Amino acid sequence: MVSQLLRWPEFLPHYRFVREIKELTVTPRQNELHLQMSAIGGWFPATWRALYYGDPETLELHFEHTAAFTKGMRVVWTLTPVSEGTQVEILHELRFRFPALAWLMEPVLRFGFIEPVARKTLARFKVLLEAQS
C-alpha cells in the first residue's frame, strides 16, 4: 500500500494528487517514477516534483525532489519488520538551494509543511494497515 504512490490520494485525505510525469529530462532508474505531488501541510498546501523508486530488498522508498521550494531534498522511508509489525522511519535531508535564505526557509518548510505532512501520512497509513490485520 505504501509503495503504491499513484494511489496515495485514495488512501491519504491530505494528498490532493499524485501524477506521473512522462517527459523526463534525466534517464530514470529501473522502476523509477517522476511524479508531481500535492498535499495540504500544516500552514499551506504545496505541490512538488520528485523522482521516486522503491527498493524491495532494503524495504526503502527513495524520493529526490526535483522542483519547487524543496528542490534537491532527499527523502528515504525505511520499513523495518519488528515483532509488533513494521517500524517506519522517514529521513528528510533538506538543504535549501539558496544558502543566504536557508536560515529562514528551512524552518518554514520543515515545520510548515514537511513534518505535518509526514505525521499525517504515517498516522493514516498506520490506521489503514492495522485495520487490515
N, C-alpha and C positions, 0 to 999 in steps of 0.2 A: 504494500500500500504506500509506504513512504517513498519508494523509488519510482512510483508512477506520477511523475511530475506534471504531465499534461492533465491529470485528473485532480490535482490539488484543489482547484476551486469547488469541486464536488464535495471534497472532504473537509475543507477549511473555509468557514464562512468569511474570514477576514481577507482571503485572497480574492481579488477581483477577476483576474485572468492569468493564465499561463499559455503562451502561444509559441509554437516552434517557428523560428526564423529560418527560412530555406536558403536565402542568399547569405553566403559566408565569405568573409574576406580572409579567413585563415582556413587551413586544412584541418578538419576535425579529427580527433582520435576515433578509433573504433568505438561505436556505441555512444558517441558524444552528441549532445543536442545543443543548439544555440537557441536560447529561449528569451522571450520578452515576458516579464513577470510583473504583476502589480498586486499590492496588498495595502491594507489600511493598518498603519502602525499606531504608535502612541499619539503623537502630536499631529500627524499628517499622513495622507496616502502617498504612496510613491510607486514609480514604475522604473524598472531597470532591465538591463540585458545581462545574460550570463551564459557562459559555456558550462555545460553540466555533463558529468559522466559518473556512473556508479561502478564500484569495484566489488564484485561479489566475493572475491577471495578474501579481501580485508574487511568486508562489511562496512565500506565507506562510501559516502556520497560527496562528490567534489564539485564546487562551483567556483568560477572565476568571473567576477563582474566585469563587463566589457564596455559599459556606457553609464552615463548619468553620474550623480554625485559619488557613488560608491565604486566608480571605475577603478579596477586594479585590486579590489578587495578579494581575498580568497577565503572560502568557507569550506570547512570539512565537517561532515557529520560522521561520527564513529558510533557504530552499533555493536555493543559487546554483550554476548549472551552471559547472563548471570543466573543463579539458581531461582530467583524470583521472576525471571523473564528476560528483558533486554534493557540494558543501560544505554542511554543515548546521550552523547556529548556533542555540542556544536562549538567549533572554534571559528571565530571571525578574526581575520587578520586584515585590519583596515589601516592604511596609511594614506591619508588624503593627499591627492596628487599635487596640490599647490601648498608646499610646506609653510609658506607665510600665513596661510589661513587654517592650517591643521589644528592649531590650538583652539580655534572656535568650532570648526566644522566637525571634527572627530567626536567631541562630546554630544553635539546636536544630533548627528547621525546615529551614534550609539544609543543614546537614551531616548531620543525622539522617534526612532524607527527600528533599528536593528534589534535591540533587546526586547522591545514589546512584541514585535512580530515573531521572534524566536520563541518567546514564552507562550504566546497564543498557539503557535504551531505545535510545539511539544505537548502542551496541555490537551489540545484537541486530538492529536494522534493517540495520546495515552488513553483517552476516553474511548475512542473508536476501536483501538486494538484490544483493550481489556474487555470490551463488550463482546468481541468475537471469541474470547477464550472461555 
